[in-house]
Amino acid sequence: MKSVFISVVLLIVVIAMASADDTPKKVYYDVNEAPSLFEKFVKEYNREYKDETDRKTHYDAFVKSLHSINEMNANQPHATFGINQFADYTEEERKSMFGFKNQ
């Protein structure tokens, strides 16, 4: 009886350890899905653009961010990167926002 109880407890511990995966899940974005990801981004962050040219400029910046996010997730084992409120910023907007004016 005691060995059955120990076996059951060990089985529960093994199952719990196997299901407790604390490794952060890496996010890799399929760039082919950029149009739908961008639409979701626009809604989530309430983006409004001046015109279609401005929208296209920010869409292109967003796609560039997707590539950067994928690259950083591939090269940084202890960090996970994803889409945030800055994902559609152009280089000029980033420089202006973060103070990199002389680069």
Residue pairs with C-beta under 8 A, 6 or more apart in sequence:
24 79
24 80
25 80
26 73
26 74
26 80
27 69
27 73
27 80
27 81
27 82
28 70
28 73
28 74
29 37
29 66
29 69
29 70
29 83
31 63
31 66
31 67
31 70
34 59
34 62
34 63
34 66
37 62
37 66
37 83
38 59
38 62
38 63
38 88
41 47
41 62
41 83
41 87
41 88
45 85
47 58
47 88
49 55
49 58
57 90
58 88
58 89
58 90
59 88
61 87
61 88
61 89
61 90
61 91
61 93
62 87
62 88
65 83
65 86
65 87
65 88
65 89
66 83
66 87
69 81
69 82
69 83
69 87
72 79
72 81
73 79
73 80
73 81
86 94
86 97
89 97
94 100
95 101
95 103
